[in-house]
Amino acid sequence: MKQYKVVEVKVSEAEAKMNDMAKEGWEVVSTSIFLGATAFTKAGTTMFITFSKEV
């Protein structure tokens, strides 16, 4: 059975979050940018990352 988790982070923090989650066995399923709240800089834009892992 798979467990899923959706995490909201700023684009500038996304790579570090993905690496941290990978250490715990999570794999990235998908990513998306929330265009309705796009900030003036790419670094401040909200990103949603969906992770999964076997439990």
N, C-alpha and C positions, 0 to 999 in steps of 0.2 A: 504494500500500500504506500502511496506517496502522500507526503505532507506538503502543503504550499504555504508561502508567506509572501505578502506584498509589502514592500518597504518604500517609503517616500524620502528622497534625499535631494540635495542640490546637485546639479550636474558636476560641480567642482569636487564633490565628495563621493561621487558614484564609484569610481575605480577602487578607492580604498575600501568602501563598503562591500563591494563584490569580492575583493580579496579576503576580507575578514570573514565573510559568510562562507567562502569556499573552504577556509580552514576548519569550519564546523561541519563540512560535508554538504553544504547547500550548493546547488547548481542554478545558473541563471536560465530561466525559461523565456522571459521576454523583458523588454524595456519600452517605455514610452515617455514622451515629454508632454506635460500639461500645457498646451498652447494657450489656454485661456488666461494663464497667469505668467506668461513669458516676461521675464525681467529684461531690463535694458542690457544686462550683460549675460552671456551664456552661462557663466559660473553660478549665477543666482537663480537660474531657471529650475523649476521643480521637475524631478524625474521619478517615475514609478518603476521599480524593478520587481519582477515576480521570480521567486526562487522556488525550488522543489528539492526534496530529498526523500529517500526511502526510509520508512520507519518500521 
